[in-house]
Amino acid sequence: MTDPFNPSTELRSGMPAVPQTVVITGAAGNLGRAVASAFAAQGAQLVLIDLQRESLEQSHGAESEQQLFLPANLLDAAQVQGAVQAALARFGRIDVLCNLAGGFRMGDAVHETSDSTWDFLMDLNARTLLNMVRAVVPHMLEHGGGKIVNVGAFAAQKGAAHMGAYCAAKSGVIRLTEAMAAELREQHINVNCVLPTILDTPENRCAMPDADPARWVAPADLASVIAFLASDAAKAVHGAVVPVTGLS
């Protein structure tokens, strides 16, 4: 019997491969474009989620048979459930969930951190992940497995001055990844995360004109690691916290 979450099994059996269906949050961003491109090169069916359809169209062009745009506010659990149901109605399955949505803010000491900054960082980095997995994991359990890749931050491995709330939020992503991996590995769901340093994006180049972007992480390089963790080659990897640090 072939494993529906292992296309290579179908290739070995002589049957045509079933393309993966990959859900990507934060899909309109620089990393979202790179991750979508990496999976598209493998023939995957893409479910691209971001706040505005216009942003998705600017980043990815037009929708197609293999590419579905789903605008949704990931902080709204009902919208997330609706997006996941739309993805299932279109493609019938979700094999991979890439939780890329997140946000960064620094500058305040912990004792000066406002409720708005705390809520902003916890919501964007941890609650979006929680809403997505609550919608997707039941489907993966029902259909025999899947892959989940989350995006933490290299800086979140310890506290840093004036980054307390951000480090706490991204550390939460790491701990949630590890907990989910322990809970779901027996159900053939792999949950892992990547920990990038600064991404080489136009926005970061503009914000840090005196820095050396050659030492940063190219989005395409981070996307390659994410695609690996979502592949059959990583089927024995559970709860990994993978630093992706470029040359720094």
C-alpha positions as CSV (number, residue, x, y, z in Angstrom):
1,M,0.0,0.0,0.0
2,T,1.3,3.4,-0.9
3,D,1.8,6.2,1.7
4,P,-0.3,9.2,0.6
5,F,2.2,11.5,2.3
6,N,5.2,10.0,0.5
7,P,5.2,10.7,-3.2
8,S,8.4,8.8,-3.7
9,T,6.6,5.6,-2.6
10,E,4.2,6.0,-5.5
11,L,7.1,6.6,-7.9
12,R,8.7,3.3,-6.8
13,S,5.5,1.5,-7.2
14,G,5.1,2.7,-10.8
15,M,2.1,4.8,-10.1
16,P,2.0,8.5,-10.9
17,A,3.2,10.8,-8.1
18,V,0.6,12.8,-6.2
19,P,1.8,16.4,-5.8
20,Q,2.1,17.7,-2.3
21,T,-0.4,20.4,-1.2
22,V,1.6,23.0,0.7
23,V,0.0,25.8,2.8
24,I,2.2,28.8,3.3
25,T,1.3,31.7,5.7
26,G,2.9,35.1,5.3
27,A,3.1,34.1,1.6
28,A,3.2,37.7,0.3
29,G,6.5,38.4,2.1
30,N,10.1,37.9,0.9
31,L,10.4,34.5,2.5
32,G,6.9,33.5,1.4
33,R,7.9,34.1,-2.2
34,A,11.1,32.1,-1.8
35,V,9.3,29.2,-0.1
36,A,6.5,29.2,-2.7
37,S,9.1,29.1,-5.5
38,A,11.0,26.2,-3.9
39,F,7.8,24.1,-3.6
40,A,6.6,25.1,-7.0
41,A,9.8,23.8,-8.5
42,Q,8.9,20.5,-7.0
43,G,5.5,20.5,-8.6
44,A,3.6,21.2,-5.4
45,Q,0.1,22.6,-5.2
46,L,0.3,25.9,-3.3
47,V,-2.2,27.4,-0.9
48,L,-0.9,31.0,-0.3
49,I,-2.3,32.8,2.7
50,D,-1.7,36.5,3.6
51,L,-3.8,39.4,4.8
52,Q,-4.6,41.0,1.5
53,R,-5.3,39.4,-1.9
54,E,-3.6,42.4,-3.6
55,S,-0.4,41.6,-1.8
56,L,-0.5,38.0,-2.9
57,E,-1.1,39.0,-6.5
58,Q,1.8,41.5,-6.4
59,S,4.1,38.8,-5.0
60,H,3.0,35.7,-7.0
61,G,1.2,37.0,-10.1
62,A,-2.2,35.5,-11.0
63,E,-3.9,32.5,-9.4
64,S,-3.6,29.3,-11.4
65,E,-4.6,25.6,-11.3
66,Q,-1.7,24.9,-9.0
67,Q,-1.8,28.2,-7.0
68,L,-4.7,29.3,-4.7
69,F,-4.8,32.7,-3.0
70,L,-6.6,32.8,0.3
71,P,-6.6,36.2,2.1
72,A,-7.2,35.8,5.8
73,N,-6.5,37.4,9.1
74,L,-4.6,34.7,11.0
75,L,-5.6,36.2,14.3
76,D,-9.2,35.4,13.5
77,A,-9.7,31.7,14.1
78,A,-12.9,31.6,12.1
79,Q,-11.1,33.1,9.0
80,V,-8.3,30.6,9.4
81,Q,-10.8,27.7,9.6
82,G,-12.5,29.1,6.5
83,A,-9.2,29.3,4.6
84,V,-8.3,25.7,5.5
85,Q,-11.7,24.5,4.4
86,A,-11.3,26.3,1.1
87,A,-7.9,24.7,0.5
88,L,-9.4,21.3,1.2
89,A,-12.3,22.0,-1.1
90,R,-9.9,22.9,-3.9
91,F,-7.1,20.3,-3.5
92,G,-8.6,17.7,-1.2
93,R,-5.6,17.4,1.1
94,I,-3.0,19.3,3.0
95,D,0.4,17.6,3.2
96,V,2.6,20.5,4.4
97,L,2.0,23.6,6.6
98,C,4.7,26.3,6.6
99,N,4.1,28.8,9.3
100,L,6.0,31.8,8.1
101,A,3.8,34.6,9.4
102,G,5.5,36.6,12.1
103,G,6.7,40.0,13.1
104,F,9.6,41.9,14.7
105,R,9.8,44.8,17.1
106,M,12.6,45.9,19.5
107,G,13.8,48.9,21.4
108,D,12.0,48.7,24.8
109,A,13.5,47.3,28.0
110,V,11.3,44.6,29.5
111,H,10.0,46.9,32.3
112,E,9.1,49.5,29.7
113,T,7.3,47.1,27.3
114,S,3.8,48.1,26.6
115,D,0.8,45.9,26.4
116,S,0.4,46.7,22.7
117,T,4.0,45.6,21.9
118,W,3.6,42.5,23.9
119,D,0.3,41.6,22.3
120,F,1.6,42.5,18.8
121,L,4.6,40.1,19.0
122,M,2.8,37.3,20.8
123,D,-0.1,37.5,18.4
124,L,1.9,37.7,15.2
125,N,4.4,35.0,16.1
126,A,2.6,32.6,18.4
127,R,-1.1,33.0,18.0
128,T,-1.0,32.8,14.2
129,L,0.8,29.5,14.5
130,L,-1.7,28.2,17.1
131,N,-4.7,29.2,15.0
132,M,-3.2,27.5,11.9
133,V,-2.3,24.2,13.6
134,R,-5.7,24.0,15.3
135,A,-7.3,24.1,11.8
136,V,-4.8,21.9,9.9
137,V,-3.7,19.2,12.4
138,P,-7.1,17.5,12.7
139,H,-7.1,17.0,8.9
140,M,-3.5,15.6,9.0
141,L,-4.5,13.2,11.8
142,E,-7.5,12.0,9.8
143,H,-5.5,11.5,6.6
144,G,-2.5,9.8,8.1
145,G,0.3,12.3,8.5
146,G,1.9,15.5,7.3
147,K,4.7,18.0,7.8
148,I,4.7,21.2,9.7
149,V,7.6,23.7,9.6
150,N,7.6,26.8,11.8
151,V,9.9,29.8,11.7
152,G,11.5,30.8,15.0
153,A,14.5,33.1,15.3
154,F,18.1,32.4,16.1
155,A,18.0,35.3,18.6
156,A,15.3,33.5,20.6
157,Q,17.6,30.9,22.0
158,K,18.4,33.4,24.8
159,G,17.3,36.7,26.1
160,A,18.8,39.9,24.6
161,A,18.6,43.5,25.8
162,H,15.8,45.5,24.3
163,M,14.4,42.4,22.6
164,G,12.7,40.7,25.5
165,A,9.2,40.5,24.1
166,Y,10.4,39.4,20.7
167,C,12.7,36.7,22.1
168,A,9.8,35.5,24.3
169,A,7.5,35.3,21.4
170,K,9.9,33.4,19.1
171,S,11.0,31.2,22.0
172,G,7.3,30.3,22.3
173,V,7.4,29.2,18.7
174,I,10.3,26.9,19.5
175,R,8.6,25.4,22.6
176,L,5.4,24.9,20.7
177,T,7.3,23.1,17.9
178,E,9.0,20.8,20.4
179,A,5.7,20.1,22.2
180,M,3.8,19.4,19.0
181,A,6.6,17.1,17.8
182,A,6.3,15.0,21.0
183,E,2.5,14.9,20.7
184,L,2.3,14.1,17.0
185,R,5.3,12.0,15.9
186,E,3.4,8.7,16.5
187,Q,0.7,9.9,14.1
188,H,3.3,10.4,11.4
189,I,3.3,14.2,11.6
190,N,6.7,15.8,11.6
191,V,7.0,19.2,13.3
192,N,10.2,21.1,13.1
193,C,11.4,24.7,13.0
194,V,14.1,26.9,11.6
195,L,16.0,29.7,13.4
196,P,17.2,32.2,10.9
197,T,19.4,35.3,11.6
198,I,18.8,38.4,9.6
199,L,17.3,37.8,6.2
200,D,18.8,39.5,3.1
201,T,15.7,41.5,2.0
202,P,15.3,45.0,0.4
203,E,13.7,46.2,3.6
204,N,16.6,45.1,5.8
205,R,19.1,46.5,3.4
206,C,17.3,49.8,3.6
207,A,17.0,49.7,7.4
208,M,20.7,48.8,7.9
209,P,22.6,50.5,5.1
210,D,26.0,50.1,6.8
211,A,25.7,46.3,7.4
212,D,27.2,43.6,5.1
213,P,24.2,41.7,3.6
214,A,26.6,39.1,2.3
215,R,26.7,37.8,5.9
216,W,22.9,37.5,6.1
217,V,20.6,34.7,5.1
218,A,19.2,34.7,1.6
219,P,15.5,33.9,1.6
220,A,16.1,31.2,-1.1
221,D,18.6,29.4,1.2
222,L,16.2,29.4,4.1
223,A,13.5,28.2,1.8
224,S,15.7,25.2,0.8
225,V,16.0,24.2,4.5
226,I,12.2,24.5,4.9
227,A,11.6,22.4,1.8
228,F,14.0,19.7,3.1
229,L,12.2,19.5,6.5
230,A,8.9,19.1,4.5
231,S,10.4,16.3,2.4
232,D,10.5,12.5,2.7
233,A,14.2,12.8,3.3
234,A,13.4,14.3,6.7
235,K,10.8,11.7,7.7
236,A,12.9,10.7,10.8
237,V,13.3,14.3,12.0
238,H,11.0,15.4,14.8
239,G,11.3,18.5,17.0
240,A,14.4,19.8,15.3
241,V,15.4,23.4,15.9
242,V,17.6,24.2,13.0
243,P,19.9,27.3,13.0
244,V,20.2,29.0,9.6
245,T,22.8,31.7,10.1
246,G,24.4,32.5,6.8
247,L,28.0,33.7,7.1
248,S,27.5,35.5,10.4
